[in-house]
Every structure is written in C-alpha cells, then in structure tokens.
Amino acid sequence: MGFASPTALPNLAADLRAGSRAALARAITLIESRRADHQAAARDLVQALLPDTGKAVRVGITGSPGVGKSTTIDVLGMMLIERGHKVAVLAVDPSSARTGGSILGDKTRMARLAASDLAYIRPSPASGTLGGVAAKTREAMLLCEAAGFDVVLVETVGIGQSETAVCDMTDFFLALMLPGAGDELQGIKKGLVELADMIAVNKADGDNIKRANLAAAEYRGALHILTPRSEHWHPPVLTYSALMGTGIDALWQKVLDHRTAMQASGEFDARRRQQQVKWMWSMLEQRMLAQLRADPSMRAKVKQTEAAVADGRITPALAAEQIAELLR
C-alpha cells in the first residue's frame, strides 16, 4: 500500500468522501495494519476525515448465538435501504483470532444486504484483544460515516466485555432475546439488561407468539426493578419476527424515538463526548502496551518481572511500578 507519497492520503480521503467502496475498504485495511508507518498514516487519515463523521445513527446489537442476529440485521438493513439509507455493518469479535469465526460466516446469512451496493459489511479485525478490536472498529465506523453511510450497525459476536465495548461506541444498544421465558430469564445477565436501550424478543411467529409475549412480559418485569441508564428513556420490550419481517419497522421507530428523546435532553451530545474521551484512554492504554511489547529489552524485563510475580518473589504492586518505570 503506497501511502508514502504526499498525494496518496488526500486522494484516498477524497475518494472515500465521494463514497468509493474500494477507497473505504483500503482505508479500513490501513487502520487495521500493524505497521508503524501505516498506523501513522491511519491517524492522519481519520483526523482529516473527522469533520465528515458523527452524523450517522450508531446502533449496537447483541444477543446469544441462535437468537437470529444476522437475519435481523439483514431484514432491518434492507428495510433501511428501501427508506433511502446507506447501511454499514461492523463486528466486534475478540474471539475471531482464536476461532477464525466472525461476521464473514454471517455474510451468507445476510445474503441480501451483502449483495446491496448501499450496504457495507466488514468483519472484525483478527487482532485478538478486545481493546484492539474495539479501537479498530471505532475507527472503521468513522470511516464509514465519512463515506456517507448514515446508519452503522455494530454487532457484538463475542460475549461479556465486548458488549460493554459496543455499548461505548454506539448511541443505542439493542439486546435480542429468544422467546422461551422462565428458564432463559434465570440466565439473563443483569449487566446486559442494564446496558440495553431496548430488548427485542425474536421469533414471535407461528406457535411461538404466545411464548414470545410471555418472555416480553417477564423482561418488562425485570426492567422495572433496575434503574434505567437514562432518566429520559425507559427501555421498551418488543416482540418481532426476523423470519416474517414483522415488527421490524416498530423496532426501528423506537431507535428514532430514543434519538429524539436523547437529543432533546442534551444527553445525546453528552454521551458522545464521554465516549470520545473513553476512546482516547483506551487507545492510550493500547499504545503503552504496544510500546512494552515492541522494544526487545523492555519485553525481556517484563518477562522477568512476570516470572518473579508468578513465583511469589515480588508483589504485583511492586511489579507494576517497575514496569511503569520502563515507560518513563
């Protein structure tokens, strides 16, 4: 990738602003590169494009395997395209480096969206660590916005902390659930429900409708006990069917209602400002860790210190202080 010439980055930025899919793919490959010169070029590119970002509706989507995330994204994305939107789908999957799995496998389950010129689907970078994947996904989101995509759907394929990471980079966090209330409700993670701006129960079709409604009622009960994330929004619980395409429009309307409520209260801008600062700190942590790993002498000292902690010769607190000294 020849980014060394003085015209290369401005040309790439101009092509990307013009909506070139090839330029967007090249730009995202650049931000995912581990080469120091590519990383420097990527920082300059994202900085140059910053005024063209921030206008999209950013929606995070989570749900356990089998809940129908891919089908939901396919149906929702196609509905949005029919309404005149351009839709980007990104994934945060910290497990992709280990398992080789990611949203690429889902492309077959997002067949219509993958074939549309008005959609852009990008798998998770296989950098393995959640912090690395999340940082790259955030930057990819900014590039998609600069390229004219006005809806960005960020899917979390991993579990646990990846949900928090996706919540921290989106405006609206949607949790998809299955219709079997009761036992499933026991297994619901309190943390996830506290993050969700809406719970949507999928597969509300055929014989499942009654079970889906029962599950929705139980989730509503669970939400009543918890303090909502915002005093201006009480997370609704909807039922829908990705298979039949029913309830998808109502689901999207709630996303828009939430945006209106957050903007009216000033919380929308406040949340985005907080997210920017969080991104800065997480990227700083990544840089410091990268520095420790990149310098061979530092790496050797860290290994020795690690071994001393493992053997119980020094305390973790003292070890952390010694490692911090290396960065000074």
C-alpha positions as CSV (number, residue, x, y, z in Angstrom):
1,M,0.0,0.0,0.0
2,G,1.8,3.1,-1.1
3,F,0.8,5.8,1.4
4,A,4.2,7.4,1.5
5,S,3.6,9.8,-1.4
6,P,2.2,13.2,-0.4
7,T,-0.9,12.9,-2.5
8,A,-1.8,9.3,-1.5
9,L,-3.7,10.2,1.7
10,P,-5.6,13.3,0.3
11,N,-6.6,11.2,-2.7
12,L,-7.8,8.4,-0.5
13,A,-9.7,10.8,1.7
14,A,-11.3,12.4,-1.4
15,D,-12.3,9.1,-2.9
16,L,-13.7,7.9,0.4
17,R,-15.8,11.1,0.8
18,A,-17.1,10.5,-2.7
19,G,-18.5,7.2,-1.5
20,S,-16.0,4.9,-3.2
21,R,-16.3,1.4,-1.7
22,A,-12.8,0.5,-2.8
23,A,-11.4,3.5,-1.0
24,L,-13.3,2.6,2.1
25,A,-12.0,-1.0,2.0
26,R,-8.4,0.3,1.5
27,A,-8.8,2.9,4.4
28,I,-10.1,0.2,6.8
29,T,-7.3,-2.1,5.8
30,L,-4.9,0.7,6.6
31,I,-6.3,1.3,10.1
32,E,-6.1,-2.4,10.8
33,S,-2.5,-2.7,9.7
34,R,0.1,-3.2,12.5
35,R,2.9,-1.5,10.5
36,A,4.1,1.7,12.3
37,D,4.1,3.8,9.1
38,H,0.5,2.6,8.2
39,Q,-0.7,3.4,11.8
40,A,0.7,6.9,11.4
41,A,-1.0,7.3,8.0
42,A,-4.2,6.0,9.5
43,R,-4.2,8.6,12.3
44,D,-3.7,11.4,9.8
45,L,-6.5,10.0,7.6
46,V,-9.0,9.7,10.4
47,Q,-8.1,13.2,11.7
48,A,-8.6,14.6,8.2
49,L,-12.0,12.9,7.8
50,L,-13.2,13.9,11.3
51,P,-15.4,16.8,10.1
52,D,-17.3,14.3,7.9
53,T,-18.1,12.0,10.7
54,G,-20.6,11.8,13.6
55,K,-23.9,12.2,11.6
56,A,-24.9,8.5,11.4
57,V,-27.3,6.6,13.7
58,R,-25.0,4.2,15.6
59,V,-26.7,1.1,16.8
60,G,-25.1,-1.7,18.8
61,I,-26.7,-5.2,18.6
62,T,-26.1,-8.1,20.9
63,G,-27.7,-11.5,21.5
64,S,-26.8,-15.0,22.3
65,P,-25.9,-17.4,19.5
66,G,-29.1,-18.7,17.7
67,V,-31.1,-15.6,18.5
68,G,-31.1,-14.6,14.8
69,K,-28.8,-11.5,14.9
70,S,-27.7,-12.0,11.3
71,T,-31.2,-12.5,9.9
72,T,-32.4,-9.5,12.0
73,I,-29.6,-7.3,10.6
74,D,-30.3,-8.5,7.0
75,V,-34.0,-7.6,7.3
76,L,-33.5,-4.4,9.2
77,G,-30.7,-3.3,6.8
78,M,-32.8,-3.9,3.7
79,M,-35.8,-2.0,5.2
80,L,-33.5,1.0,5.9
81,I,-32.1,0.8,2.3
82,E,-35.6,0.8,1.0
83,R,-36.2,4.0,3.0
84,G,-33.2,5.7,1.4
85,H,-30.4,5.0,3.9
86,K,-26.9,3.6,3.4
87,V,-26.1,0.9,6.0
88,A,-22.7,-0.3,7.3
89,V,-22.4,-3.4,9.4
90,L,-19.3,-3.9,11.6
91,A,-18.4,-6.6,14.1
92,V,-16.6,-6.7,17.4
93,D,-15.5,-10.2,17.9
94,P,-12.5,-10.6,20.2
95,S,-12.7,-14.4,19.7
96,S,-12.2,-14.2,15.9
97,A,-8.4,-14.6,16.1
98,R,-8.7,-17.8,18.1
99,T,-11.6,-19.4,16.3
100,G,-11.3,-17.9,12.9
101,G,-15.0,-17.2,13.0
102,S,-16.5,-13.8,12.5
103,I,-19.1,-11.9,10.6
104,L,-17.7,-13.3,7.3
105,G,-19.6,-16.5,8.1
106,D,-22.6,-14.4,8.7
107,K,-22.4,-12.8,5.2
108,T,-24.2,-15.9,3.9
109,R,-26.9,-15.2,6.5
110,M,-27.0,-11.5,5.4
111,A,-27.3,-12.5,1.8
112,R,-29.5,-9.6,0.6
113,L,-27.6,-7.0,2.5
114,A,-24.2,-8.4,1.3
115,A,-25.3,-8.1,-2.3
116,S,-26.5,-4.5,-2.0
117,D,-24.4,-1.6,-3.2
118,L,-25.9,0.6,-0.5
119,A,-24.6,-1.7,2.3
120,Y,-21.1,-2.4,3.5
121,I,-20.3,-5.4,5.7
122,R,-16.9,-5.6,7.4
123,P,-15.8,-8.5,9.6
124,S,-14.0,-8.0,12.9
125,P,-10.2,-7.4,12.6
126,A,-8.4,-10.5,13.9
127,S,-6.2,-8.6,16.3
128,G,-7.4,-10.9,19.1
129,T,-7.6,-8.5,22.1
130,L,-10.9,-6.8,22.8
131,G,-9.2,-3.4,23.2
132,G,-7.5,-3.7,19.8
133,V,-10.7,-4.9,18.0
134,A,-12.8,-2.2,19.6
135,A,-10.4,0.6,18.7
136,K,-10.2,-0.6,15.1
137,T,-14.0,-0.9,14.9
138,R,-14.5,2.6,16.2
139,E,-12.2,4.0,13.6
140,A,-13.8,1.9,10.9
141,M,-17.2,3.4,12.0
142,L,-15.8,6.9,11.5
143,L,-14.5,6.0,8.0
144,C,-18.0,4.5,7.1
145,E,-19.6,7.7,8.2
146,A,-17.2,9.8,6.2
147,A,-18.1,7.6,3.2
148,G,-21.8,8.5,3.5
149,F,-23.2,5.6,5.5
150,D,-25.9,7.2,7.7
151,V,-26.7,4.0,9.7
152,V,-23.9,2.0,11.3
153,L,-24.9,-1.3,12.9
154,V,-22.2,-2.7,15.3
155,E,-22.7,-6.4,16.1
156,T,-21.0,-8.0,19.1
157,V,-20.2,-11.6,18.3
158,G,-18.2,-12.1,21.4
159,I,-19.5,-12.2,25.0
160,G,-19.1,-10.3,28.2
161,Q,-16.9,-7.2,27.9
162,S,-17.4,-6.9,24.2
163,E,-21.0,-5.9,24.9
164,T,-19.7,-3.0,27.1
165,A,-17.3,-2.1,24.3
166,V,-20.0,-1.9,21.7
167,C,-22.3,0.0,24.1
168,D,-19.5,2.5,24.5
169,M,-19.3,3.3,20.8
170,T,-23.0,3.4,19.8
171,D,-25.9,5.7,20.6
172,F,-28.5,2.9,21.0
173,F,-27.8,-0.6,22.4
174,L,-30.3,-3.3,21.3
175,A,-30.4,-6.7,23.1
176,L,-32.1,-9.5,21.1
177,M,-33.7,-12.3,23.1
178,L,-35.4,-15.7,22.4
179,P,-39.0,-16.4,23.3
180,G,-38.5,-19.1,25.9
181,A,-39.2,-17.1,29.1
182,G,-38.7,-18.7,32.6
183,D,-35.5,-20.7,32.4
184,E,-33.9,-18.3,30.0
185,L,-34.7,-15.4,32.2
186,Q,-32.7,-17.0,35.0
187,G,-29.7,-17.0,32.8
188,I,-30.1,-13.4,31.7
189,K,-27.1,-11.3,32.6
190,K,-28.0,-8.3,34.8
191,G,-25.2,-6.3,33.3
192,L,-26.5,-6.8,29.8
193,V,-30.1,-5.7,30.7
194,E,-28.6,-2.6,32.4
195,L,-26.8,-1.7,29.2
196,A,-29.8,-2.3,26.9
197,D,-31.8,0.7,25.5
198,M,-34.3,-1.9,24.2
199,I,-35.0,-5.6,24.5
200,A,-36.5,-7.3,21.4
201,V,-37.8,-10.8,21.5
202,N,-37.2,-12.5,18.1
203,K,-39.1,-15.5,16.6
204,A,-42.5,-14.2,17.5
205,D,-44.2,-16.2,14.8
206,G,-46.4,-19.3,14.4
207,D,-46.6,-21.4,17.6
208,N,-44.0,-19.1,19.3
209,I,-46.2,-16.0,19.5
210,K,-47.6,-16.8,22.9
211,R,-44.2,-17.7,24.3
212,A,-42.6,-14.6,22.9
213,N,-45.3,-12.4,24.6
214,L,-44.7,-14.2,27.9
215,A,-41.0,-13.7,27.6
216,A,-41.5,-10.0,26.8
217,A,-43.7,-9.6,29.9
218,E,-41.0,-11.2,32.1
219,Y,-38.3,-8.9,30.6
220,R,-40.5,-5.9,31.3
221,G,-40.9,-7.0,34.9
222,A,-37.1,-7.4,35.2
223,L,-36.5,-3.9,33.7
224,H,-38.9,-2.4,36.2
225,I,-36.6,-3.4,39.1
226,L,-33.5,-1.9,37.5
227,T,-32.6,1.8,37.3
228,P,-32.6,2.8,33.7
229,R,-29.4,4.2,32.1
230,S,-31.1,7.5,31.4
231,E,-33.9,9.3,33.2
232,H,-35.2,10.3,29.8
233,W,-35.6,6.8,28.4
234,H,-37.2,3.7,29.9
235,P,-36.1,0.7,27.8
236,P,-39.1,-0.8,25.9
237,V,-39.5,-4.5,25.3
238,L,-40.9,-5.5,21.8
239,T,-41.6,-8.8,20.0
240,Y,-40.8,-9.2,16.4
241,S,-40.1,-11.9,13.8
242,A,-37.0,-11.5,11.6
243,L,-38.1,-14.6,9.6
244,M,-41.5,-13.0,8.7
245,G,-40.3,-9.4,8.8
246,T,-43.0,-8.4,11.2
247,G,-42.3,-5.8,13.9
248,I,-39.1,-4.6,12.3
249,D,-40.5,-1.1,11.5
250,A,-41.7,-0.7,15.1
251,L,-38.2,-1.7,16.3
252,W,-36.6,1.0,14.2
253,Q,-39.1,3.6,15.3
254,K,-38.0,3.0,18.9
255,V,-34.4,3.7,17.8
256,L,-35.5,7.0,16.3
257,D,-37.7,7.9,19.4
258,H,-34.7,7.3,21.6
259,R,-32.6,9.6,19.5
260,T,-35.2,12.3,19.6
261,A,-35.5,12.0,23.4
262,M,-31.8,12.0,24.0
263,Q,-31.2,15.0,21.7
264,A,-34.0,17.0,23.3
265,S,-32.5,16.4,26.8
266,G,-28.9,17.1,25.7
267,E,-27.9,13.7,26.8
268,F,-27.1,12.6,23.2
269,D,-24.2,15.0,22.8
270,A,-23.0,14.4,26.4
271,R,-22.9,10.7,25.8
272,R,-20.9,11.1,22.6
273,R,-18.5,13.4,24.3
274,Q,-17.9,10.9,27.1
275,Q,-17.4,8.2,24.5
276,Q,-14.7,10.2,22.7
277,V,-12.7,10.6,26.0
278,K,-13.1,6.9,26.8
279,W,-11.8,6.1,23.3
280,M,-8.8,8.3,24.0
281,W,-7.9,6.5,27.2
282,S,-8.4,3.0,25.7
283,M,-6.2,3.9,22.8
284,L,-3.5,5.3,25.1
285,E,-3.6,2.0,27.0
286,Q,-3.1,0.2,23.8
287,R,-0.2,2.4,22.8
288,M,1.6,1.9,26.1
289,L,1.1,-1.9,25.9
290,A,2.3,-1.9,22.3
291,Q,5.4,0.1,23.4
292,L,6.2,-2.5,26.1
293,R,5.9,-5.3,23.5
294,A,7.8,-3.6,20.7
295,D,11.1,-2.9,22.5
296,P,13.0,-6.2,22.9
297,S,14.9,-5.1,26.0
298,M,11.6,-3.9,27.6
299,R,9.9,-7.2,26.6
300,A,12.7,-9.2,28.3
301,K,12.4,-7.2,31.5
302,V,8.6,-7.5,31.6
303,K,9.0,-11.3,31.1
304,Q,11.5,-11.4,34.1
305,T,9.1,-9.3,36.2
306,E,6.2,-11.5,35.3
307,A,8.1,-14.7,36.3
308,A,9.1,-13.0,39.7
309,V,5.4,-12.3,40.3
310,A,4.3,-15.8,39.4
311,D,7.0,-17.3,41.7
312,G,5.8,-15.1,44.6
313,R,9.2,-13.3,44.8
314,I,7.7,-9.8,44.4
315,T,4.2,-8.4,44.8
316,P,2.0,-7.4,41.8
317,A,2.0,-3.8,43.0
318,L,5.8,-3.6,43.0
319,A,6.0,-5.3,39.6
320,A,3.5,-2.8,38.1
321,E,5.6,0.1,39.5
322,Q,8.8,-1.5,37.9
323,I,7.1,-1.9,34.5
324,A,5.7,1.7,34.7
325,E,9.3,2.9,35.3
326,L,10.3,1.3,32.0
327,L,7.9,3.6,30.1
328,R,9.4,6.8,31.7
